[in-house]
Each structure stands twice: as structure tokens, then as C-alpha cells.
Amino acid sequence: MSIAITVELPESVAEKLGISQNDLSRTALEAIALEGYRSDCLTGFQVMEMLGLETRLELDAFLKAHRVDLEYSFEDLEREQADLDFLLKK
């Protein structure tokens, strides 16, 4: 299920931002996703779902392009190290 929203933006503002009418919806969706991620309201998976990103690498590239750090904890590192150790022992 998805929710449609309508945003009215004066043409002068859109022009000032350099956003074409065709790109406006995507730009607004990306802004919502970025703010949600920055404020810890959205997970990386939720951002990927919102934007149709298929891989964690695409998410990382998107966040990096917008100067947002990927949330990566010490626990994430430990889990990935354990996975790598398991794969190397096979």
C-alpha cells in the first residue's frame, strides 16, 4: 500500500531550485527518505523500499551522493566478520 501526496510549489521556487516538473516528485520523495534516515525514523531497508533501490551498494551510493553517512555499527562489523570467517572455512 502506498499513500499519494500533493505538494504545491510556486514555479519561481522550483526554478530557483533547478527542479523540472518531471523530477519534482522524485526529488520530494528522496528528500523525505533522506530526512527520515537522518532522523533515525527510517531504516536503510525502508529507504531502499521507498526509492526502489535493489542493493545496499545502491543505498550507500545514494546516501553518499547526499552527504549522509551509512549507519554501520560495531555489531554490524562483527556480524560481517563472522560471516566472512564462516565462508572462508568452507
PDB file as gemmi writes it, atoms N, CA and C in Angstrom:
CRYST1    1.000    1.000    1.000  90.00  90.00  90.00 P 1                      
ATOM      1  N   MET A   1       0.844  -1.181   0.000  1.00  0.00           N  
ATOM      2  CA  MET A   1       0.000   0.000   0.000  1.00  0.00           C  
ATOM      3  C   MET A   1       0.888   1.241   0.000  1.00  0.00           C  
ATOM      4  N   SER A   2       0.480   2.239  -0.713  1.00  0.00           N  
ATOM      5  CA  SER A   2       1.221   3.494  -0.717  1.00  0.00           C  
ATOM      6  C   SER A   2       0.245   4.652  -0.565  1.00  0.00           C  
ATOM      7  N   ILE A   3       0.785   5.779  -0.175  1.00  0.00           N  
ATOM      8  CA  ILE A   3      -0.009   6.983   0.033  1.00  0.00           C  
ATOM      9  C   ILE A   3       0.469   8.038  -0.950  1.00  0.00           C  
ATOM     10  N   ALA A   4      -0.446   8.655  -1.646  1.00  0.00           N  
ATOM     11  CA  ALA A   4      -0.114   9.729  -2.580  1.00  0.00           C  
ATOM     12  C   ALA A   4      -0.264  11.070  -1.859  1.00  0.00           C  
ATOM     13  N   ILE A   5       0.692  11.954  -2.094  1.00  0.00           N  
ATOM     14  CA  ILE A   5       0.607  13.300  -1.517  1.00  0.00           C  
ATOM     15  C   ILE A   5       0.747  14.322  -2.639  1.00  0.00           C  
ATOM     16  N   THR A   6       0.203  15.481  -2.418  1.00  0.00           N  
ATOM     17  CA  THR A   6       0.295  16.566  -3.389  1.00  0.00           C  
ATOM     18  C   THR A   6       0.999  17.738  -2.725  1.00  0.00           C  
ATOM     19  N   VAL A   7       1.968  18.289  -3.431  1.00  0.00           N  
ATOM     20  CA  VAL A   7       2.706  19.444  -2.926  1.00  0.00           C  
ATOM     21  C   VAL A   7       2.585  20.562  -3.950  1.00  0.00           C  
ATOM     22  N   GLU A   8       2.160  21.716  -3.494  1.00  0.00           N  
ATOM     23  CA  GLU A   8       2.090  22.864  -4.380  1.00  0.00           C  
ATOM     24  C   GLU A   8       3.321  23.728  -4.135  1.00  0.00           C  
ATOM     25  N   LEU A   9       4.066  23.935  -5.182  1.00  0.00           N  
ATOM     26  CA  LEU A   9       5.309  24.684  -5.101  1.00  0.00           C  
ATOM     27  C   LEU A   9       5.276  25.793  -6.148  1.00  0.00           C  
ATOM     28  N   PRO A  10       5.476  27.036  -5.748  1.00  0.00           N  
ATOM     29  CA  PRO A  10       5.492  28.112  -6.743  1.00  0.00           C  
ATOM     30  C   PRO A  10       6.557  27.845  -7.811  1.00  0.00           C  
ATOM     31  N   GLU A  11       6.218  28.133  -9.064  1.00  0.00           N  
ATOM     32  CA  GLU A  11       7.158  27.902 -10.155  1.00  0.00           C  
ATOM     33  C   GLU A  11       8.491  28.598  -9.915  1.00  0.00           C  
ATOM     34  N   SER A  12       8.444  29.786  -9.316  1.00  0.00           N  
ATOM     35  CA  SER A  12       9.681  30.530  -9.079  1.00  0.00           C  
ATOM     36  C   SER A  12      10.605  29.774  -8.133  1.00  0.00           C  
ATOM     37  N   VAL A  13      10.022  29.088  -7.155  1.00  0.00           N  
ATOM     38  CA  VAL A  13      10.824  28.302  -6.210  1.00  0.00           C  
ATOM     39  C   VAL A  13      11.413  27.091  -6.913  1.00  0.00           C  
ATOM     40  N   ALA A  14      10.593  26.403  -7.699  1.00  0.00           N  
ATOM     41  CA  ALA A  14      11.081  25.237  -8.446  1.00  0.00           C  
ATOM     42  C   ALA A  14      12.206  25.637  -9.385  1.00  0.00           C  
ATOM     43  N   GLU A  15      12.048  26.777 -10.045  1.00  0.00           N  
ATOM     44  CA  GLU A  15      13.100  27.256 -10.949  1.00  0.00           C  
ATOM     45  C   GLU A  15      14.370  27.578 -10.169  1.00  0.00           C  
ATOM     46  N   LYS A  16      14.213  28.217  -9.033  1.00  0.00           N  
ATOM     47  CA  LYS A  16      15.358  28.575  -8.193  1.00  0.00           C  
ATOM     48  C   LYS A  16      16.108  27.323  -7.735  1.00  0.00           C  
ATOM     49  N   LEU A  17      15.359  26.260  -7.422  1.00  0.00           N  
ATOM     50  CA  LEU A  17      15.966  25.005  -7.010  1.00  0.00           C  
ATOM     51  C   LEU A  17      16.505  24.197  -8.184  1.00  0.00           C  
ATOM     52  N   GLY A  18      16.143  24.596  -9.390  1.00  0.00           N  
ATOM     53  CA  GLY A  18      16.609  23.883 -10.573  1.00  0.00           C  
ATOM     54  C   GLY A  18      15.923  22.543 -10.758  1.00  0.00           C  
ATOM     55  N   ILE A  19      14.677  22.436 -10.312  1.00  0.00           N  
ATOM     56  CA  ILE A  19      13.932  21.185 -10.399  1.00  0.00           C  
ATOM     57  C   ILE A  19      12.901  21.295 -11.519  1.00  0.00           C  
ATOM     58  N   SER A  20      12.958  20.367 -12.457  1.00  0.00           N  
ATOM     59  CA  SER A  20      11.955  20.349 -13.516  1.00  0.00           C  
ATOM     60  C   SER A  20      10.676  19.728 -12.967  1.00  0.00           C  
ATOM     61  N   GLN A  21       9.566  19.988 -13.626  1.00  0.00           N  
ATOM     62  CA  GLN A  21       8.284  19.460 -13.169  1.00  0.00           C  
ATOM     63  C   GLN A  21       8.305  17.933 -13.178  1.00  0.00           C  
ATOM     64  N   ASN A  22       8.991  17.332 -14.137  1.00  0.00           N  
ATOM     65  CA  ASN A  22       9.062  15.872 -14.223  1.00  0.00           C  
ATOM     66  C   ASN A  22       9.843  15.272 -13.055  1.00  0.00           C  
ATOM     67  N   ASP A  23      10.843  15.983 -12.550  1.00  0.00           N  
ATOM     68  CA  ASP A  23      11.696  15.475 -11.473  1.00  0.00           C  
ATOM     69  C   ASP A  23      11.193  15.842 -10.082  1.00  0.00           C  
ATOM     70  N   LEU A  24      10.184  16.659 -10.003  1.00  0.00           N  
ATOM     71  CA  LEU A  24       9.736  17.178  -8.709  1.00  0.00           C  
ATOM     72  C   LEU A  24       9.268  16.075  -7.757  1.00  0.00           C  
ATOM     73  N   SER A  25       8.494  15.128  -8.236  1.00  0.00           N  
ATOM     74  CA  SER A  25       8.005  14.049  -7.366  1.00  0.00           C  
ATOM     75  C   SER A  25       9.153  13.224  -6.815  1.00  0.00           C  
ATOM     76  N   ARG A  26      10.096  12.867  -7.683  1.00  0.00           N  
ATOM     77  CA  ARG A  26      11.237  12.059  -7.245  1.00  0.00           C  
ATOM     78  C   ARG A  26      12.099  12.837  -6.253  1.00  0.00           C  
ATOM     79  N   THR A  27      12.312  14.109  -6.520  1.00  0.00           N  
ATOM     80  CA  THR A  27      13.114  14.945  -5.629  1.00  0.00           C  
ATOM     81  C   THR A  27      12.477  15.036  -4.251  1.00  0.00           C  
ATOM     82  N   ALA A  28      11.158  15.208  -4.211  1.00  0.00           N  
ATOM     83  CA  ALA A  28      10.446  15.284  -2.927  1.00  0.00           C  
ATOM     84  C   ALA A  28      10.525  13.948  -2.196  1.00  0.00           C  
ATOM     85  N   LEU A  29      10.356  12.844  -2.914  1.00  0.00           N  
ATOM     86  CA  LEU A  29      10.434  11.517  -2.300  1.00  0.00           C  
ATOM     87  C   LEU A  29      11.826  11.274  -1.716  1.00  0.00           C  
ATOM     88  N   GLU A  30      12.859  11.651  -2.464  1.00  0.00           N  
ATOM     89  CA  GLU A  30      14.230  11.487  -1.966  1.00  0.00           C  
ATOM     90  C   GLU A  30      14.471  12.344  -0.733  1.00  0.00           C  
ATOM     91  N   ALA A  31      13.944  13.560  -0.722  1.00  0.00           N  
ATOM     92  CA  ALA A  31      14.112  14.444   0.441  1.00  0.00           C  
ATOM     93  C   ALA A  31      13.449  13.846   1.675  1.00  0.00           C  
ATOM     94  N   ILE A  32      12.268  13.263   1.508  1.00  0.00           N  
ATOM     95  CA  ILE A  32      11.574  12.626   2.637  1.00  0.00           C  
ATOM     96  C   ILE A  32      12.382  11.432   3.128  1.00  0.00           C  
ATOM     97  N   ALA A  33      12.886  10.627   2.200  1.00  0.00           N  
ATOM     98  CA  ALA A  33      13.675   9.452   2.574  1.00  0.00           C  
ATOM     99  C   ALA A  33      14.949   9.860   3.309  1.00  0.00           C  
ATOM    100  N   LEU A  34      15.641  10.869   2.798  1.00  0.00           N  
ATOM    101  CA  LEU A  34      16.872  11.330   3.441  1.00  0.00           C  
ATOM    102  C   LEU A  34      16.625  11.856   4.844  1.00  0.00           C  
ATOM    103  N   GLU A  35      15.597  12.679   4.996  1.00  0.00           N  
ATOM    104  CA  GLU A  35      15.309  13.238   6.313  1.00  0.00           C  
ATOM    105  C   GLU A  35      14.878  12.145   7.282  1.00  0.00           C  
ATOM    106  N   GLY A  36      14.097  11.202   6.809  1.00  0.00           N  
ATOM    107  CA  GLY A  36      13.689  10.090   7.654  1.00  0.00           C  
ATOM    108  C   GLY A  36      14.878   9.265   8.110  1.00  0.00           C  
ATOM    109  N   TYR A  37      15.834   9.048   7.219  1.00  0.00           N  
ATOM    110  CA  TYR A  37      17.031   8.281   7.562  1.00  0.00           C  
ATOM    111  C   TYR A  37      17.920   9.057   8.526  1.00  0.00           C  
ATOM    112  N   ARG A  38      18.136  10.348   8.227  1.00  0.00           N  
ATOM    113  CA  ARG A  38      18.976  11.187   9.096  1.00  0.00           C  
ATOM    114  C   ARG A  38      18.429  11.258  10.518  1.00  0.00           C  
ATOM    115  N   SER A  39      17.105  11.302  10.640  1.00  0.00           N  
ATOM    116  CA  SER A  39      16.489  11.453  11.960  1.00  0.00           C  
ATOM    117  C   SER A  39      16.204  10.105  12.628  1.00  0.00           C  
ATOM    118  N   ASP A  40      16.700   9.030  12.048  1.00  0.00           N  
ATOM    119  CA  ASP A  40      16.516   7.679  12.582  1.00  0.00           C  
ATOM    120  C   ASP A  40      15.060   7.224  12.619  1.00  0.00           C  
ATOM    121  N   CYS A  41      14.213   7.837  11.824  1.00  0.00           N  
ATOM    122  CA  CYS A  41      12.817   7.386  11.720  1.00  0.00           C  
ATOM    123  C   CYS A  41      12.684   6.261  10.698  1.00  0.00           C  
ATOM    124  N   LEU A  42      13.602   6.221   9.718  1.00  0.00           N  
ATOM    125  CA  LEU A  42      13.581   5.196   8.678  1.00  0.00           C  
ATOM    126  C   LEU A  42      14.876   4.403   8.705  1.00  0.00           C  
ATOM    127  N   THR A  43      14.763   3.125   8.426  1.00  0.00           N  
ATOM    128  CA  THR A  43      15.948   2.275   8.302  1.00  0.00           C  
ATOM    129  C   THR A  43      16.459   2.340   6.864  1.00  0.00           C  
ATOM    130  N   GLY A  44      17.649   1.830   6.666  1.00  0.00           N  
ATOM    131  CA  GLY A  44      18.186   1.746   5.317  1.00  0.00           C  
ATOM    132  C   GLY A  44      17.285   0.923   4.416  1.00  0.00           C  
ATOM    133  N   PHE A  45      16.745  -0.177   4.954  1.00  0.00           N  
ATOM    134  CA  PHE A  45      15.847  -1.017   4.170  1.00  0.00           C  
ATOM    135  C   PHE A  45      14.609  -0.233   3.740  1.00  0.00           C  
ATOM    136  N   GLN A  46      14.052   0.571   4.629  1.00  0.00           N  
ATOM    137  CA  GLN A  46      12.862   1.351   4.291  1.00  0.00           C  
ATOM    138  C   GLN A  46      13.175   2.390   3.215  1.00  0.00           C  
ATOM    139  N   VAL A  47      14.351   2.996   3.290  1.00  0.00           N  
ATOM    140  CA  VAL A  47      14.765   3.950   2.253  1.00  0.00           C  
ATOM    141  C   VAL A  47      14.901   3.226   0.918  1.00  0.00           C  
ATOM    142  N   MET A  48      15.512   2.044   0.946  1.00  0.00           N  
ATOM    143  CA  MET A  48      15.646   1.261  -0.286  1.00  0.00           C  
ATOM    144  C   MET A  48      14.272   0.950  -0.879  1.00  0.00           C  
ATOM    145  N   GLU A  49      13.340   0.561  -0.027  1.00  0.00           N  
ATOM    146  CA  GLU A  49      11.990   0.238  -0.474  1.00  0.00           C  
ATOM    147  C   GLU A  49      11.304   1.461  -1.080  1.00  0.00           C  
ATOM    148  N   MET A  50      11.428   2.611  -0.414  1.00  0.00           N  
ATOM    149  CA  MET A  50      10.800   3.842  -0.897  1.00  0.00           C  
ATOM    150  C   MET A  50      11.315   4.244  -2.268  1.00  0.00           C  
ATOM    151  N   LEU A  51      12.625   4.105  -2.458  1.00  0.00           N  
ATOM    152  CA  LEU A  51      13.258   4.617  -3.669  1.00  0.00           C  
ATOM    153  C   LEU A  51      13.469   3.565  -4.754  1.00  0.00           C  
ATOM    154  N   GLY A  52      13.080   2.334  -4.452  1.00  0.00           N  
ATOM    155  CA  GLY A  52      13.246   1.275  -5.450  1.00  0.00           C  
ATOM    156  C   GLY A  52      14.688   0.856  -5.648  1.00  0.00           C  
ATOM    157  N   LEU A  53      15.499   0.999  -4.601  1.00  0.00           N  
ATOM    158  CA  LEU A  53      16.895   0.580  -4.679  1.00  0.00           C  
ATOM    159  C   LEU A  53      16.963  -0.914  -4.402  1.00  0.00           C  
ATOM    160  N   GLU A  54      17.795  -1.626  -5.155  1.00  0.00           N  
ATOM    161  CA  GLU A  54      17.822  -3.077  -5.037  1.00  0.00           C  
ATOM    162  C   GLU A  54      18.949  -3.613  -4.156  1.00  0.00           C  
ATOM    163  N   THR A  55      20.005  -2.850  -3.983  1.00  0.00           N  
ATOM    164  CA  THR A  55      21.139  -3.354  -3.208  1.00  0.00           C  
ATOM    165  C   THR A  55      21.581  -2.345  -2.166  1.00  0.00           C  
ATOM    166  N   ARG A  56      22.313  -2.858  -1.190  1.00  0.00           N  
ATOM    167  CA  ARG A  56      22.891  -1.995  -0.147  1.00  0.00           C  
ATOM    168  C   ARG A  56      23.912  -1.037  -0.772  1.00  0.00           C  
ATOM    169  N   LEU A  57      24.574  -1.488  -1.857  1.00  0.00           N  
ATOM    170  CA  LEU A  57      25.533  -0.609  -2.544  1.00  0.00           C  
ATOM    171  C   LEU A  57      24.833   0.583  -3.176  1.00  0.00           C  
ATOM    172  N   GLU A  58      23.639   0.355  -3.734  1.00  0.00           N  
ATOM    173  CA  GLU A  58      22.870   1.475  -4.290  1.00  0.00           C  
ATOM    174  C   GLU A  58      22.464   2.442  -3.188  1.00  0.00           C  
ATOM    175  N   LEU A  59      22.085   1.894  -2.037  1.00  0.00           N  
ATOM    176  CA  LEU A  59      21.744   2.746  -0.897  1.00  0.00           C  
ATOM    177  C   LEU A  59      22.946   3.564  -0.468  1.00  0.00           C  
ATOM    178  N   ASP A  60      24.093   2.920  -0.350  1.00  0.00           N  
ATOM    179  CA  ASP A  60      25.309   3.610   0.058  1.00  0.00           C  
ATOM    180  C   ASP A  60      25.648   4.729  -0.930  1.00  0.00           C  
ATOM    181  N   ALA A  61      25.535   4.453  -2.221  1.00  0.00           N  
ATOM    182  CA  ALA A  61      25.830   5.472  -3.239  1.00  0.00           C  
ATOM    183  C   ALA A  61      24.847   6.644  -3.136  1.00  0.00           C  
ATOM    184  N   PHE A  62      23.574   6.335  -2.921  1.00  0.00           N  
ATOM    185  CA  PHE A  62      22.562   7.383  -2.779  1.00  0.00           C  
ATOM    186  C   PHE A  62      22.861   8.263  -1.572  1.00  0.00           C  
ATOM    187  N   LEU A  63      23.129   7.621  -0.432  1.00  0.00           N  
ATOM    188  CA  LEU A  63      23.424   8.385   0.782  1.00  0.00           C  
ATOM    189  C   LEU A  63      24.704   9.201   0.630  1.00  0.00           C  
ATOM    190  N   LYS A  64      25.713   8.606   0.038  1.00  0.00           N  
ATOM    191  CA  LYS A  64      26.986   9.302  -0.156  1.00  0.00           C  
ATOM    192  C   LYS A  64      26.810  10.516  -1.074  1.00  0.00           C  
ATOM    193  N   ALA A  65      25.989  10.369  -2.113  1.00  0.00           N  
ATOM    194  CA  ALA A  65      25.733  11.481  -3.041  1.00  0.00           C  
ATOM    195  C   ALA A  65      25.050  12.650  -2.336  1.00  0.00           C  
ATOM    196  N   HIS A  66      24.359  12.355  -1.238  1.00  0.00           N  
ATOM    197  CA  HIS A  66      23.668  13.395  -0.477  1.00  0.00           C  
ATOM    198  C   HIS A  66      24.362  13.702   0.851  1.00  0.00           C  
ATOM    199  N   ARG A  67      25.610  13.262   0.945  1.00  0.00           N  
ATOM    200  CA  ARG A  67      26.462  13.523   2.112  1.00  0.00           C  
ATOM    201  C   ARG A  67      25.854  13.036   3.432  1.00  0.00           C  
ATOM    202  N   VAL A  68      25.301  11.833   3.383  1.00  0.00           N  
ATOM    203  CA  VAL A  68      24.732  11.201   4.569  1.00  0.00           C  
ATOM    204  C   VAL A  68      25.499   9.912   4.804  1.00  0.00           C  
ATOM    205  N   ASP A  69      25.974   9.721   6.024  1.00  0.00           N  
ATOM    206  CA  ASP A  69      26.730   8.515   6.349  1.00  0.00           C  
ATOM    207  C   ASP A  69      25.810   7.317   6.496  1.00  0.00           C  
ATOM    208  N   LEU A  70      26.252   6.181   6.000  1.00  0.00           N  
ATOM    209  CA  LEU A  70      25.543   4.928   6.169  1.00  0.00           C  
ATOM    210  C   LEU A  70      25.684   4.497   7.617  1.00  0.00           C  
ATOM    211  N   GLU A  71      24.570   4.149   8.238  1.00  0.00           N  
ATOM    212  CA  GLU A  71      24.612   3.670   9.625  1.00  0.00           C  
ATOM    213  C   GLU A  71      25.268   2.295   9.627  1.00  0.00           C  
ATOM    214  N   TYR A  72      26.382   2.180  10.314  1.00  0.00           N  
ATOM    215  CA  TYR A  72      27.124   0.919  10.359  1.00  0.00           C  
ATOM    216  C   TYR A  72      27.748   0.813  11.734  1.00  0.00           C  
ATOM    217  N   SER A  73      27.244  -0.127  12.522  1.00  0.00           N  
ATOM    218  CA  SER A  73      27.674  -0.239  13.911  1.00  0.00           C  
ATOM    219  C   SER A  73      28.803  -1.254  14.061  1.00  0.00           C  
ATOM    220  N   PHE A  74      29.382  -1.267  15.236  1.00  0.00           N  
ATOM    221  CA  PHE A  74      30.400  -2.261  15.559  1.00  0.00           C  
ATOM    222  C   PHE A  74      29.806  -3.666  15.480  1.00  0.00           C  
ATOM    223  N   GLU A  75      28.552  -3.793  15.872  1.00  0.00           N  
ATOM    224  CA  GLU A  75      27.869  -5.084  15.799  1.00  0.00           C  
ATOM    225  C   GLU A  75      27.730  -5.544  14.344  1.00  0.00           C  
ATOM    226  N   ASP A  76      27.469  -4.601  13.438  1.00  0.00           N  
ATOM    227  CA  ASP A  76      27.414  -4.935  12.009  1.00  0.00           C  
ATOM    228  C   ASP A  76      28.756  -5.488  11.542  1.00  0.00           C  
ATOM    229  N   LEU A  77      29.830  -4.842  11.968  1.00  0.00           N  
ATOM    230  CA  LEU A  77      31.172  -5.284  11.601  1.00  0.00           C  
ATOM    231  C   LEU A  77      31.449  -6.688  12.133  1.00  0.00           C  
ATOM    232  N   GLU A  78      31.098  -6.927  13.390  1.00  0.00           N  
ATOM    233  CA  GLU A  78      31.319  -8.249  13.981  1.00  0.00           C  
ATOM    234  C   GLU A  78      30.523  -9.326  13.248  1.00  0.00           C  
ATOM    235  N   ARG A  79      29.273  -9.023  12.908  1.00  0.00           N  
ATOM    236  CA  ARG A  79      28.438  -9.976  12.193  1.00  0.00           C  
ATOM    237  C   ARG A  79      29.027 -10.294  10.816  1.00  0.00           C  
ATOM    238  N   GLU A  80      29.474  -9.277  10.112  1.00  0.00           N  
ATOM    239  CA  GLU A  80      30.056  -9.499   8.790  1.00  0.00           C  
ATOM    240  C   GLU A  80      31.384 -10.256   8.891  1.00  0.00           C  
ATOM    241  N   GLN A  81      32.150  -9.991   9.930  1.00  0.00           N  
ATOM    242  CA  GLN A  81      33.395 -10.732  10.138  1.00  0.00           C  
ATOM    243  C   GLN A  81      33.108 -12.209  10.387  1.00  0.00           C  
ATOM    244  N   ALA A  82      32.094 -12.491  11.193  1.00  0.00           N  
ATOM    245  CA  ALA A  82      31.707 -13.889  11.459  1.00  0.00           C  
ATOM    246  C   ALA A  82      31.228 -14.561  10.166  1.00  0.00           C  
ATOM    247  N   ASP A  83      30.460 -13.851   9.364  1.00  0.00           N  
ATOM    248  CA  ASP A  83      30.015 -14.411   8.079  1.00  0.00           C  
ATOM    249  C   ASP A  83      31.191 -14.703   7.171  1.00  0.00           C  
ATOM    250  N   LEU A  84      32.151 -13.797   7.115  1.00  0.00           N  
ATOM    251  CA  LEU A  84      33.322 -13.984   6.273  1.00  0.00           C  
ATOM    252  C   LEU A  84      34.155 -15.171   6.772  1.00  0.00           C  
ATOM    253  N   ASP A  85      34.341 -15.249   8.073  1.00  0.00           N  
ATOM    254  CA  ASP A  85      35.080 -16.391   8.641  1.00  0.00           C  
ATOM    255  C   ASP A  85      34.398 -17.707   8.267  1.00  0.00           C  
ATOM    256  N   PHE A  86      33.088 -17.764   8.373  1.00  0.00           N  
ATOM    257  CA  PHE A  86      32.335 -18.971   8.023  1.00  0.00           C  
ATOM    258  C   PHE A  86      32.543 -19.329   6.556  1.00  0.00           C  
ATOM    259  N   LEU A  87      32.460 -18.342   5.678  1.00  0.00           N  
ATOM    260  CA  LEU A  87      32.614 -18.602   4.248  1.00  0.00           C  
ATOM    261  C   LEU A  87      34.031 -19.046   3.888  1.00  0.00           C  
ATOM    262  N   LEU A  88      35.011 -18.493   4.551  1.00  0.00           N  
ATOM    263  CA  LEU A  88      36.398 -18.855   4.258  1.00  0.00           C  
ATOM    264  C   LEU A  88      36.748 -20.254   4.753  1.00  0.00           C  
ATOM    265  N   LYS A  89      36.014 -20.754   5.741  1.00  0.00           N  
ATOM    266  CA  LYS A  89      36.273 -22.100   6.275  1.00  0.00           C  
ATOM    267  C   LYS A  89      35.662 -23.191   5.430  1.00  0.00           C  
ATOM    268  N   LYS A  90      34.762 -22.844   4.530  1.00  0.00           N  
ATOM    269  CA  LYS A  90      34.095 -23.851   3.687  1.00  0.00           C  
ATOM    270  C   LYS A  90      35.057 -24.510   2.747  1.00  0.00           C  
TER     271      LYS A  90                                                      
END                                                                             
